[in-house]
Amino acid sequence: MKLFLKHNKGYIAIYFLSLTLTIIYSNLNGFIGLSEIIYIIMFNTFILLCFLAFRYYQNRQLYHLLEGGVNELNDVFLDFGTSDLSQSISQLLKKLHSLYKAQIQKGDKLHKEHLRFINQWVHQMKTPLSVIQLQLQEFEGEEKYDNMQEEVNKLKEGLKMVLYFARLDSFQKDFLVERISLKQLVRDTVNEEKKIFIRNRIIPRIEIDENIEVYSDAKWLKFVLGQLIINGVKYSKGKGKELIINASESEKEIRLNVIDKGIGIPVKDIKRVFDPFFTGENGRKYGESTGMGLYIIKEISQKLEHEVEIQSTVNEGTIVTIKFKKANG
């Protein structure tokens, strides 16, 4: 109603102005008396109210929309009234809806094509990388072998990260929740990353009870754990000698901790480590961080309905915790 009165205040103002001028002019010339003035005011005001009521009735749905706003896209298909104004706005909103839908479909198509290209590119890169890996074995035992192998491993991890990031949008089609032995999954992941432990002379220590089980997707969870292990080892170079992976169980949740004794994360960076492309002080110092690892870990954990949190102290180390809902039954 407020919007309606505001929209029609011009009519009301002109009405009262013209009525006032007419009464003053007629009174000065002695055309009418007091009783006629009252009658004119009441009669014309009644006409004005009828006019405003009719306009409001014609456009009431439109004013409700303008005051309440659009809550759903389908609101544009509601009946806005029978007036020319309501019909025009209704047609305009429907046209905008069609244009918006066309743009969304165009964007989705481009996005899917981009993801398809990324997936094909990653798989195509695996072939030459495998060839390089085979040829590299000829130099095993030589001094340059370790440096070349490290670069190959960086390429592998980079391709894996790109592939998993590209799959995030289609996550619902690519995950299977099942009961998983946490210790077995951690052991398998550590074995897959054993070369990085050997190369950096870091000892993995697993402290998880055999009976602890969680509900999750093994493939995605293994990727998350692998990224945490790589980060823990990378930032423990020359500092920590162990990477500890332990778990604890309470009535409500199971907590998986990845603990390194590395350089730690500065306080000013800790709140932003899960932001995309944030490298922070450590990333700039080491020059190898993409700023996407922890972001992808956070996104995957949320999609799996797990929580992830991080605690860190400079020059003491970092603890990354994944919280699982307690597996009942």
PyMOL commands that set and color helices and strands:
alter all, ss='L'
color gray80, all
select helices_A, chain A and resi 2-7+9-28+34-68+73-77+84-139+143-173+182-192+194-200+218-234+267-270+280-286+293-303
alter helices_A, ss='H'
color red, helices_A
select strands_A, chain A and resi 178-181+203-207+213-216+242-249+253-260+307-313+317-325
alter strands_A, ss='S'
color yellow, strands_A
deselect
rebuild
show_as cartoon
